[in-house]
């Protein structure tokens, strides 16, 4: 893409995953329904408060073994949509393989800036480090997330409680976002773009696997491949995982399923 010559409508389209995937509404509805059923079946540690704001809560799903690895999954929605309870079904694959799992909530834009959202994820991880053992979670934490959650995974990989990461379909350079409809609620400042774009920051020396669907929009494919390339040049660990034929929504099935490609890749990060 020649970003500088594109119209506003073309730039908006370049990041509009909902319009790009024609059955996205049906796929999201199925995920939300499955997540409701999963939470109802594992209701012992839900909505545990880690901070003062309404969405500052955890859903925890301990494993039978308190020392099992814990899969922490951050939901997506371009930092301005969705909620953790709508994504519980995506931890079903790792949970079926004996892992603990956890989903943090966070305040959405415009009620929080992206700087504040990142701080909330760090605060949530602080809480998990201090209180996870009270809920049967003592093992290594592998941080993950999809879409905006992929960005937050890369941004918060350096947290002391995190051993490794799996960023799925993330946005790792925020500069173009400022030129799209997404910035109406985000209101990104120049300082935020510089400090919160993982591709502009020193690379964290922990394993970070980066996944994307080969049928995703070009900017997301580019960001995943570019960030992995930068890390590879620095000799940092972490696989690049192109999921053949997957779009921005169907790629999540690879976590939902115990034999999914991303579930299998996750097992290698513990």
N, C-alpha and C positions, 0 to 999 in steps of 0.2 A: 504493500500500500504506500502511496505517496501522501502521507498525512497532511502535509502543508498545503496541498492543492485540493483536498477533499472538502465538500460542503459540510455544514453542521449536520444535515440529515444523514449523510454518508458516514460521518464519524459516530453518530448515535447508533446507526445500524451495525457498525463494526463491533460494538460491545453489547448488543441486545440479544442475549441468549434465548430469551423467551420467544421472540419472534423467529429466531433462526431455527428453533426446533418446534415443528408444527403441532406436535402432540404433547408439548411441555405441560399443559394444564392437566392432562390425564395422568402423565407420569408423576407430577407433583401430588396430585390427589391420591394416587395409589400409595406413594411413599408416606404421606401424612396418615392415611388410614392404617397402614402397617405399623407405623410408629406408635399410634394410639394403642393398638393391640399389644405391642411389645412393652410399653410402659405399664399397662394394666396387669401384665403377667409378671412384672418385676418392679413392684411398687414400693419396695421397702426403704429406698433411699432417694426420694425425689424432692426437688425444690428446696435443697439445703442452701441456706443463705451464706454468701461469702462477702457481701458488701451491702451498702445502704440503699442502692437504687432498685427499682421494681424488678428488673431483669437480672440482678446480680445473684443468681442461684445456680446450683449444680444439680444435675441428675446423675447419680452414681449407680453402677451395676457391678457389684463385687463378684469376683470369681470364687469358686470353691476353695482355691488355694490363695490365701491372702498375699503370698509373695509372687503371684503370677504377674506378668507384665500388664500395664494398664494402658489402654488405647483411649486417649483423650481426643474427642472429635469436636471441632468448632464449625458451627453451621455457616452456610453461605446466604447470599441474598444481597450482594453488593453493599454490605454494611448498613443496609437501610430497610431490609425486609426479612420476614421469617422469624422463627424462634426455635430454641433447642428441642422442644417437645415434638416438633415436626420431623426430626431427623433421627429419632431413637432407633428406627429400623436399620439404619446404616451401620450400627455397631453389632448387629446380629451375627455377622460372619466371624469376626474375631472372638466374640463372646462364646459362640458355639465351639470354638477351638480352645476354650479354657482361659481366655484372657478376661481380666476386669475391663470395664469401660466406663467412660464418664463424658458428659456433655455440659459445657458451661454456657450459660446465657450471658448476654451483654446488651447494653443500651444501644438502640439504633439511631442513626442519623435521621433527622437533624437534631434530635434531643441530646446527642453527644457528638463531639468532633471525632475524627479518626484518631487523633492523639489520645483522647479520652477512652476510646474503644480499646486501643492497644493497652493502655494502662489497666483497664478492667480485666483483660485476659491475664496480664501479669499478676494482678491481685488475686484472681481466681486460682492461679497456679500456686501462689503463696499460701492460700487457704488449703489447697490440696496437700501441699508439703507439710503443713502443720496439723491437719485434721484427717487426712486420708486414712491413716491407720485405725482411727476410731470407727471407720466404716469398712474395714477389711481390705484396704488397698495399701499395700506396702511395696509393691514391685516397681520395676523401672517404668517410667512414663514415656510413651511414644506419642508425640503431639502430631495431630493431623487436622485437616479441614478441607473443605471443598469450596471452590470459587473465592468469595471474600475470606472464607475460613482458610483457604490455601495461602492467601496473603498473610493472614494473622499467624499461621503456622511458621512461615519463614521469618516473620518479624519477631516472634517470641521464642524462637528456637534456642536462644542463648540462656533462657531461664534455668536456674540451677536444678530444678526438679526434672527437667526434660533431658532424656538420654539421646533421643533421635527424633526425626520428623518424617512425615509423609504429606507433602503438599499436593493436593489434587485440583487441577484446573484453576490455578491461582492467577492473580494479577500481581506482578512483581515490579512493575514500573508504573508509577501513578501519574506521570506527566500527561499522557494522552487523556486520562480520565477527566482532567480539568476542562477539556474541550468537548465534553459530551453532556448529555442529559443527566448523567449520574452525579455530576457536580452540583446540580440544583440543591440537593439536600446535603451533600458532603461539604461544600464550600471549602475546598482544599486551599490552603495557603502555600506560598512558595516554600516556606520553611518545612511544612508537613511533607510536601512532595520530596524534598531533599532528605528528610530524616526518616521517612516511613516507606521509601521505595527500597525493597531488599536488594535490587540490582545496583543501587548506588552506595551500599553500605559495606563495611568490612565483612568478609564471609565468616560465618560461625563454624568452628572446627568440630562439628558433630555430624554424624550421618544425616543426610537429608535426601530422601527419595522424592522425585518429582514426576508426577503422572499427568497425562492429558489424553483426551480422546482425539483420534486422527480426524474425526468429523467435526471438531470444534471450530469456532471462529478463529481467523488467522491471528489476531492479537494475543489470544490466550495460548495458542500453539507456540507463537514466537516467544512469549515471556517464559514459558516452561523450558523451551530448548535453550534460550539465551542464558537463563539463570544457571541451568545445569552446566552449560559450557563454561561459564565463568568459574563455577566451583571446580570443574574438571581441570581447568588451567591451573588452579591453585592446589591441585592434587588432594581435593577434599572428597570424602566418601559419600556415596549415594547414587543409586541407579536412576537413569532416565527411563520412564515407563510409558511408551506410546501404546494406548489401548486401541487396537485395530477396530475401526468402524464405530467407535463409541462417540456419542455427542455429549454436550455439556450435562445432560440429565442421565442418560443411560450409563455413563461411566460410574455412577454411584452404585449400580448393581454389583459391581466388582468388589465392593465392601460388604454389601448386604448379604451376599452368599458366602457360605463357609469355604467353597472351592473357587471363589472369585479370584481373578488375577491380582487385585489389590490386596485382598485378604492374604493371599499366599506371599506377596511381596512384604507385607507388614510383618509376617512371622520372621523374616530375615533381619529385622531391625531390632529385635529384643536383645 
